Amino acid sequence: MGNKSQRRAAFDQIDLYPVTDQGLSLGRTDLEVLEGLIAGGARIVQLREKHLSKKDFYLLAQDFRDRTAKAGMLLIINDHLDIALACGADGVHLGQDDLPLTVAKKLAPDLVIGVSTHSLEEALEAQEQGADYVNIGPIFATQTKELSMSPLGPETINKIVPQLKIPFTVMGGINQSNIREVLRAGAGKIAVVTAVTKAEDIGQAVQKLRKIIVEFSA
C-alpha cells in the first residue's frame, strides 16, 4: 500500500485490528479466517503463526498479501521482518524478544513497525526508539499467549495513553462483552484474536465489533 507515509495514514484510520491464530479458529485455516475478515470489512490483519516452518509461513504470507492487496487491507507480519519484506507486507510487529526496533527500522525504512509493550516503561521506550505504533496488553486474561504476567486491566490504558504521541492498539481477552471498557479508557484501535477467530460467523463478528468502536467514537 504505497510508501511509509501512506501506510501510516491508513493505519491511523483502522478501528479493529484482527490477529490470526489457526489453532484457535475452530478448525478453519488462516486463509478461511482472512476471507471472513474481508467480508466483515476489516481494514488490517496481523498474520501470526508460531508453529509453522519459515518456508510455510512465507508461502502463507504471500497468499495473505495477494488477498489483502485486492481487498485494500493493510498486512502486518508478526515477528518475521524478513518475511514481511519478502512478501511485500505493509508492516511488521515485534515482541520484546524479537529483532530490536532500531535495527528493524534501518532494514525496513518503508514498513510500519509496531512493538508489543506490557508497561508504561516499555511503551515509552518503543516510542522513543521510533516505533510507528505500540500494542499495550494483555488488558484482560487471555488464552492466546503464554504470558506469566497478570492482566494489566483497562485502567492501565488511562495511565499510558496521556504520555503517548504515537498510535497504539490494545490487546488481550477483549470481546463484545468487555470492549466498551477499553473504549471508555481511551482506546480506539482494538486488537483481537478469539473474538473473531472463534466466532461462528467471522464476518458478522467483525461487523459487530467495528460497529461498537465506531459508535463509541462518534
C-alpha positions as CSV (number, residue, x, y, z in Angstrom):
1,M,0.0,0.0,0.0
2,G,2.4,2.6,-1.2
3,N,5.1,4.3,0.8
4,K,5.6,4.7,4.6
5,S,3.5,7.9,4.9
6,Q,0.6,6.3,3.0
7,R,0.8,3.2,5.2
8,R,0.9,5.2,8.4
9,A,-2.1,7.3,7.2
10,A,-4.0,4.1,6.5
11,F,-3.1,2.7,9.9
12,D,-4.4,5.9,11.6
13,Q,-7.8,5.0,10.1
14,I,-8.2,1.5,11.5
15,D,-10.5,0.5,14.3
16,L,-10.5,-3.3,14.7
17,Y,-7.1,-5.0,14.5
18,P,-7.6,-8.8,14.0
19,V,-4.8,-11.2,14.6
20,T,-4.7,-14.7,13.3
21,D,-4.2,-17.9,15.2
22,Q,-5.1,-21.1,13.3
23,G,-5.1,-23.2,16.4
24,L,-7.9,-21.0,17.8
25,S,-10.0,-20.8,14.7
26,L,-12.5,-23.7,15.1
27,G,-10.6,-25.9,12.6
28,R,-10.6,-23.2,9.9
29,T,-7.4,-22.2,8.1
30,D,-5.9,-18.8,8.3
31,L,-7.0,-18.1,4.7
32,E,-10.6,-19.0,5.6
33,V,-10.4,-16.6,8.6
34,L,-9.0,-13.9,6.3
35,E,-12.0,-14.3,3.9
36,G,-14.2,-13.7,6.9
37,L,-12.3,-10.6,7.9
38,I,-12.5,-9.2,4.4
39,A,-16.3,-10.0,4.3
40,G,-16.7,-8.1,7.6
41,G,-14.8,-5.0,6.3
42,A,-11.7,-5.2,8.4
43,R,-9.0,-2.8,7.2
44,I,-6.0,-4.6,8.6
45,V,-4.8,-8.0,9.7
46,Q,-1.8,-9.3,11.5
47,L,-0.6,-12.7,10.4
48,R,0.7,-14.6,13.4
49,E,1.6,-18.3,13.3
50,K,4.0,-19.6,15.9
51,H,4.1,-23.2,14.7
52,L,4.8,-23.1,11.0
53,S,8.2,-23.6,9.4
54,K,9.7,-20.4,7.9
55,K,9.1,-21.6,4.4
56,D,5.4,-22.4,5.1
57,F,4.9,-19.1,6.9
58,Y,6.4,-17.3,3.9
59,L,4.1,-19.1,1.5
60,L,1.1,-18.3,3.7
61,A,2.2,-14.7,3.9
62,Q,2.4,-14.5,0.1
63,D,-1.2,-15.7,-0.1
64,F,-2.2,-13.2,2.5
65,R,-0.5,-10.4,0.6
66,D,-2.3,-11.2,-2.6
67,R,-5.7,-11.3,-1.0
68,T,-5.2,-8.3,1.3
69,A,-3.9,-6.2,-1.6
70,K,-7.0,-6.9,-3.6
71,A,-9.2,-6.0,-0.6
72,G,-7.3,-2.8,0.2
73,M,-6.3,-4.1,3.6
74,L,-3.0,-3.5,5.5
75,L,-1.0,-6.6,6.2
76,I,1.2,-6.8,9.3
77,I,3.5,-9.8,9.7
78,N,4.2,-10.9,13.3
79,D,7.9,-11.3,14.4
80,H,9.5,-12.0,11.0
81,L,10.9,-8.9,9.4
82,D,12.5,-10.9,6.5
83,I,9.1,-12.4,5.6
84,A,7.4,-9.0,5.8
85,L,9.9,-7.6,3.3
86,A,9.9,-10.7,1.1
87,C,6.1,-10.8,0.7
88,G,5.7,-7.0,0.4
89,A,3.7,-6.6,3.6
90,D,2.9,-3.1,5.0
91,G,4.5,-3.7,8.3
92,V,5.9,-6.0,11.0
93,H,5.0,-6.4,14.6
94,L,7.8,-7.0,17.0
95,G,7.7,-8.6,20.5
96,Q,10.1,-7.7,23.3
97,D,12.4,-10.6,22.4
98,D,12.4,-10.1,18.7
99,L,14.8,-8.1,16.5
100,P,15.5,-4.7,18.1
101,L,13.3,-1.9,16.8
102,T,16.3,0.3,15.9
103,V,17.7,-2.5,13.7
104,A,14.3,-3.2,12.1
105,K,13.9,0.5,11.2
106,K,17.3,0.5,9.4
107,L,16.5,-2.7,7.5
108,A,12.9,-1.7,6.6
109,P,12.5,2.1,6.5
110,D,9.3,1.8,4.5
111,L,7.4,-0.6,6.8
112,V,5.1,0.4,9.6
113,I,6.7,-1.1,12.7
114,G,4.8,-1.9,15.8
115,V,6.0,-3.2,19.2
116,S,4.3,-5.2,21.9
117,T,4.5,-3.5,25.3
118,H,3.4,-4.6,28.7
119,S,4.1,-1.5,30.8
120,L,4.4,2.3,30.6
121,E,8.1,2.0,30.6
122,E,8.2,-0.4,27.6
123,A,5.7,1.8,25.7
124,L,7.7,4.9,26.2
125,E,10.9,3.2,25.3
126,A,9.4,2.0,22.0
127,Q,8.1,5.4,21.3
128,E,11.5,7.0,22.0
129,Q,13.2,4.5,19.6
130,G,10.8,5.4,16.8
131,A,8.0,2.8,16.8
132,D,5.1,3.7,14.5
133,Y,2.7,2.2,17.0
134,V,2.7,0.2,20.2
135,N,0.4,-2.5,21.4
136,I,-0.5,-2.5,25.1
137,G,-1.5,-5.7,26.8
138,P,-2.7,-8.1,28.0
139,I,-5.7,-6.0,29.2
140,F,-7.7,-9.0,30.3
141,A,-6.8,-12.6,30.9
142,T,-6.1,-14.3,27.5
143,Q,-5.6,-17.8,26.2
144,T,-3.6,-16.8,23.1
145,K,-0.2,-16.2,24.7
146,E,1.8,-18.0,27.4
147,L,2.4,-14.9,29.5
148,S,3.5,-15.2,33.1
149,M,2.2,-11.7,33.8
150,S,-1.1,-10.7,35.2
151,P,-3.6,-8.8,33.1
152,L,-3.0,-5.0,33.1
153,G,-6.6,-4.1,33.3
154,P,-8.4,-1.3,31.4
155,E,-7.2,1.3,34.0
156,T,-3.6,0.9,32.7
157,I,-4.7,2.4,29.4
158,N,-5.6,5.6,31.3
159,K,-2.1,5.8,32.7
160,I,-0.2,5.1,29.5
161,V,-2.2,7.0,26.8
162,P,-1.6,10.6,28.0
163,Q,2.1,10.0,27.6
164,L,1.9,8.5,24.1
165,K,2.4,10.7,21.0
166,I,2.1,7.7,18.6
167,P,-0.9,5.4,17.7
168,F,-1.5,2.4,19.9
169,T,-3.5,-0.7,19.9
170,V,-4.7,-2.7,23.0
171,M,-5.0,-6.4,23.2
172,G,-5.7,-9.4,25.5
173,G,-9.0,-11.1,26.1
174,I,-11.1,-8.3,24.5
175,N,-14.5,-9.3,23.2
176,Q,-18.0,-8.0,22.6
177,S,-18.9,-8.1,26.3
178,N,-15.9,-6.0,27.6
179,I,-14.8,-3.9,24.6
180,R,-16.7,-0.9,25.9
181,E,-14.5,-0.9,29.0
182,V,-11.3,-0.4,26.9
183,L,-13.0,2.2,24.7
184,R,-14.1,4.2,27.8
185,A,-10.4,4.0,29.0
186,G,-9.3,5.8,25.9
187,A,-8.5,3.1,23.4
188,G,-9.7,3.3,19.8
189,K,-7.7,0.6,17.9
190,I,-8.7,-2.8,19.3
191,A,-6.7,-5.9,18.6
192,V,-8.5,-9.2,18.9
193,V,-7.8,-12.9,18.2
194,T,-10.5,-15.2,19.5
195,A,-13.3,-12.6,19.4
196,V,-13.2,-13.1,15.7
197,T,-11.3,-16.4,15.1
198,K,-13.7,-18.4,17.3
199,A,-16.8,-16.7,16.0
200,E,-19.2,-18.9,14.2
201,D,-19.6,-16.1,11.6
202,I,-16.3,-14.2,11.4
203,G,-17.6,-11.5,9.0
204,Q,-20.6,-10.8,11.3
205,A,-18.3,-10.7,14.4
206,V,-16.0,-8.2,12.7
207,Q,-19.0,-6.0,11.7
208,K,-20.4,-6.1,15.3
209,L,-17.1,-5.2,16.9
210,R,-16.4,-2.4,14.4
211,K,-19.9,-1.0,14.9
212,I,-19.3,-0.7,18.6
213,I,-16.0,1.0,18.2
214,V,-17.3,3.4,15.5
215,E,-20.5,4.3,17.6
216,F,-18.4,4.9,20.7
217,S,-16.1,7.3,18.9
218,A,-18.9,9.1,17.1
